[in-house]
Amino acid sequence: MSPAKANKVFYSLPEFQADIKVLANKINGLGYKGLYGVPKGGVPVAMALSVASGIPLVPSVTDALTLIVDDLIDTGRTSSRYPDHDKAVLHRKAWAPVDRQTVFCVHQDCKDWIVYWWEGTEEKSVEDIIIRQLQFIGEDPTREGLLETPGRVIRSWGELFAGYKQDPTKILKSFKDGACDEMVLLKGIEFYSCCEHHMLPFFGKAHIAYIPDGRVVGISKLARLLEVFARRLQIQERLGQQITETLMKELKPKGAACILEAQHFCMVSRGVQKQNSIMVTSSLTGVFRDRPEARAELMGLIK
């Protein structure tokens, strides 16, 4: 699995030149007849590796002795397109799947977000991706209304996905003073999030409750906890579980509950296109799960 946050590091031209020599030494004399650079990141690597090793570039993968060249192996999706060929890469991420063929690599178990020297700065690279997305859907990114769109999108991500930069445990400052042993419920909390499957929004209302066991939190902290987890790529089921798990861990209450009612754009605007569908999920822990009377009281208060 990949980490929630990764350090961003710049991979310079001198580093690249040194690593190409290392990679060339690994593959020389092994009988490879050609190097195929995977578009686009693998092309500059393959070109440099061809010069260093003397193995010619090939325009397509036709021979079993063609070596697949890429900049890195991350999810393994690209690598899986060539299951019967050996690969050569500069970096292999720590969570990359095991390849059944040989993989020549300079840097193993990388956890950083690598910005290669041929990609330019990070900001420019991300904007370029958004420009290509506009072109993919058939738009002209040079027209007046879209000239500043890539920058706006990046700035909006800072708000929409702000939860990745927040620690939920730092929100839940608890108090003994004023603690009770009856249910605390904050209901009808509006929220929005983004579906990780289609990167489309889902939004609705949340009902969060807990039964204290000696400590309570400010009621607004329940809404803030919801925001931390909602402002990430999510599925609704996990969102509720993350909220109750955090409450149970940090407050140690007798029980915690989170019920979510949401409308999903991936169902409303595409696919089955059911505009009035509402998805309801619940995460019940402690007494809310084990005692029917506690669960019934919760449902009654929500209704």
C-alpha positions in Angstrom: 0.0 0.0 0.0 1.1 3.5 -0.6 1.5 6.1 2.2 -1.0 8.8 2.9 1.7 11.4 2.6 5.1 11.3 0.8 8.1 13.5 0.7 8.5 15.3 -2.7 12.1 15.0 -3.9 13.7 16.4 -7.1 15.7 13.8 -9.1 18.5 15.8 -10.9 20.2 15.3 -14.2 23.6 14.4 -12.5 21.8 11.8 -10.4 20.2 10.4 -13.6 23.5 10.2 -15.4 25.2 8.4 -12.6 22.3 5.9 -12.2 22.2 5.2 -16.0 25.8 3.9 -15.7 24.8 1.7 -12.8 21.8 0.3 -14.7 23.9 -0.2 -17.8 26.4 -2.3 -15.8 23.5 -4.5 -14.5 22.2 -5.4 -18.0 25.4 -5.6 -20.1 26.3 -9.0 -21.3 22.9 -10.6 -20.6 21.9 -10.9 -24.3 19.1 -8.3 -24.6 18.5 -7.4 -28.2 16.5 -4.2 -27.7 15.3 -1.6 -25.3 11.7 -0.5 -25.3 11.0 2.8 -23.4 7.5 2.9 -21.9 5.8 6.2 -22.9 6.4 8.7 -21.5 8.6 8.4 -18.5 10.5 5.4 -19.8 11.6 7.0 -23.1 14.4 9.3 -21.7 15.6 6.5 -19.5 15.7 4.1 -22.5 17.5 6.6 -24.7 20.2 7.2 -22.2 20.5 3.5 -21.4 20.8 2.6 -25.0 23.8 5.0 -25.4 25.4 3.7 -22.2 24.9 0.0 -23.0 25.1 -0.2 -26.7 21.7 -2.0 -26.9 19.5 -0.5 -29.6 16.1 1.1 -29.0 13.1 -0.7 -30.5 9.8 1.0 -31.4 7.6 -1.9 -30.1 7.8 -5.0 -28.0 8.1 -8.0 -30.4 11.0 -10.1 -29.1 11.3 -12.0 -25.9 14.7 -10.5 -25.4 13.4 -7.0 -25.5 14.0 -5.2 -22.1 11.2 -3.0 -20.9 12.5 0.3 -19.6 10.6 2.7 -17.4 11.4 5.5 -14.9 9.8 3.7 -11.9 7.5 0.9 -10.8 4.8 2.2 -8.5 1.4 0.5 -8.6 2.7 -2.1 -11.1 -0.2 -1.4 -13.5 2.2 -0.4 -16.3 4.6 -3.3 -15.6 1.7 -5.8 -15.7 1.2 -5.0 -19.4 4.5 -6.8 -20.1 4.3 -9.9 -17.8 6.7 -12.0 -19.8 9.5 -9.4 -20.2 12.3 -8.3 -17.9 12.3 -4.7 -16.8 14.9 -2.0 -16.0 13.9 1.0 -13.9 15.5 3.8 -11.9 13.2 3.5 -8.9 10.9 0.9 -7.4 8.4 2.0 -4.8 8.3 0.1 -1.5 4.7 -1.0 -2.1 5.2 -2.1 -5.7 3.9 -5.7 -6.4 6.4 -8.5 -7.0 7.1 -9.0 -10.7 7.4 -12.6 -11.9 10.2 -11.6 -14.3 13.6 -10.0 -13.5 13.6 -6.3 -12.6 16.8 -4.4 -12.7 16.6 -1.4 -10.4 19.0 1.3 -9.0 16.9 2.5 -6.1 14.7 -0.1 -4.2 11.9 0.5 -1.7 11.4 4.2 -2.4 8.7 6.0 -0.5 9.2 9.5 -1.9 7.2 11.3 -4.6 9.9 11.7 -7.2 9.9 14.7 -9.6 12.2 13.8 -12.5 14.4 16.5 -14.0 12.7 16.2 -17.4 9.3 16.9 -15.8 10.2 20.4 -14.7 8.9 21.7 -11.4 6.2 19.9 -9.5 3.6 22.7 -10.1 4.2 22.8 -13.8 4.0 19.0 -14.0 0.6 18.9 -12.3 -0.7 21.8 -14.4 0.4 20.0 -17.5 -1.5 16.9 -16.5 -4.7 19.0 -16.1 -4.1 20.6 -19.5 -3.9 17.1 -21.0 -7.1 16.1 -19.3 -8.8 19.1 -20.9 -7.5 18.0 -24.3 -8.6 14.4 -23.6 -12.3 15.4 -23.1 -12.2 17.5 -26.3 -11.6 21.0 -25.0 -9.2 23.7 -26.1 -7.1 24.6 -23.1 -5.9 27.8 -24.9 -9.3 29.4 -25.0 -9.8 32.3 -22.7 -12.2 30.6 -20.2 -9.7 27.8 -19.6 -6.4 29.6 -19.5 -6.4 29.8 -15.7 -8.3 26.6 -15.1 -5.3 24.3 -14.2 -4.1 26.7 -11.5 -7.6 27.0 -10.1 -8.0 23.2 -10.0 -4.8 22.8 -8.1 -5.8 25.5 -5.6 -9.2 23.9 -5.1 -7.5 20.6 -4.3 -5.9 22.3 -1.4 -9.4 22.7 0.1 -11.1 19.6 -1.2 -8.4 17.3 0.1 -7.2 19.3 3.1 -7.8 16.3 5.3 -4.5 14.7 4.3 -2.6 17.4 6.1 -4.6 17.2 9.3 -4.1 14.9 12.3 -7.5 13.8 13.6 -6.1 12.9 17.1 -5.1 16.6 17.6 -8.7 17.7 17.2 -10.2 15.7 20.0 -9.0 17.5 23.1 -11.2 16.0 25.9 -12.3 17.2 29.4 -13.3 15.5 32.6 -15.2 18.6 33.7 -18.8 18.3 32.6 -18.6 14.7 31.7 -21.9 12.7 31.7 -22.9 9.2 31.2 -25.7 9.9 28.7 -25.6 9.9 25.0 -24.0 12.9 23.2 -25.4 13.3 19.7 -24.6 15.9 16.9 -27.0 15.2 14.1 -27.6 16.7 10.6 -24.0 17.7 10.0 -23.6 18.6 6.4 -20.5 17.2 4.7 -19.1 16.6 1.2 -16.4 14.2 0.1 -14.9 12.7 -3.1 -15.5 9.2 -4.2 -12.1 7.4 -4.7 -13.5 5.2 -7.5 -14.5 7.9 -9.9 -13.2 11.1 -8.2 -16.7 12.5 -8.2 -18.4 14.2 -5.2 -20.7 12.7 -2.7 -22.4 14.7 -0.1 -25.1 14.6 2.6 -25.7 14.6 6.3 -23.9 12.8 9.2 -25.1 11.9 12.7 -22.3 11.3 15.2 -22.9 10.1 18.7 -21.0 8.7 21.7 -21.7 7.7 25.3 -19.0 9.2 27.5 -17.0 7.2 30.1 -15.5 10.0 32.1 -14.4 12.4 29.3 -16.2 14.6 26.8 -15.1 16.8 23.9 -16.4 20.1 22.6 -19.4 19.4 20.4 -17.9 21.2 17.4 -15.0 18.8 17.5 -17.3 16.0 16.2 -18.0 18.1 13.1 -14.3 18.9 12.7 -13.4 15.2 12.9 -15.9 14.5 10.2 -14.2 17.2 8.0 -10.7 15.7 8.5 -11.8 12.3 7.0 -14.3 13.6 4.5 -11.8 15.9 2.8 -9.9 12.9 1.4 -10.6 10.4 -1.3 -13.1 8.2 0.3 -15.8 5.5 0.2 -18.8 6.2 2.5 -18.4 2.9 4.4 -14.8 3.7 5.5 -15.6 7.3 6.3 -18.0 6.3 9.1 -15.6 3.6 10.4 -12.7 6.1 10.6 -14.8 8.4 12.7 -16.0 5.8 15.2 -12.5 4.2 15.5 -10.9 7.5 16.2 -13.5 8.4 18.9 -13.1 5.0 20.5 -9.3 5.3 20.5 -9.0 8.8 21.7 -12.0 9.2 24.1 -12.5 5.6 25.1 -16.2 6.1 25.5 -18.7 3.3 26.2 -19.7 3.4 22.5 -19.5 5.5 19.4 -21.7 5.7 16.3 -21.7 7.4 12.9 -24.6 7.3 10.5 -24.1 8.8 7.0 -26.8 9.6 4.4 -25.3 10.8 1.1 -26.0 11.3 -2.6 -23.3 10.1 -4.9 -22.7 11.8 -8.2 -21.2 8.6 -9.6 -24.8 7.2 -9.4 -26.6 10.5 -10.2 -24.7 11.7 -13.2 -23.4 8.5 -14.8 -23.8 4.8 -14.6 -27.4 3.9 -13.5 -28.3 7.7 -13.3 -30.7 7.4 -10.3 -31.1 11.0 -9.3 -33.0 10.4 -6.1 -31.0 7.6 -4.6 -29.6 8.0 -1.1 -26.9 5.8 0.4 -27.1 5.1 4.1 -24.3 3.6 6.1 -23.7 3.1 9.8 -20.8 2.3 12.0 -21.7 1.2 15.5 -19.2 0.4 18.2 -19.4 -0.5 21.9 -22.8 -0.3 23.5 -24.4 0.9 20.3 -23.6 -2.4 18.7 -24.0 -4.6 21.7 -27.1 -3.1 23.4 -30.3 -2.9 21.4 -31.8 -0.3 23.7 -28.9 2.1 23.1 -29.2 1.6 19.4 -32.9 2.1 19.5 -32.5 5.4 21.5 -29.9 6.6 18.9 -32.2 5.9 16.0 -35.2 7.5 17.7 -33.2 10.7 18.4 -32.0 10.9 14.8 -35.5 10.5 13.4 
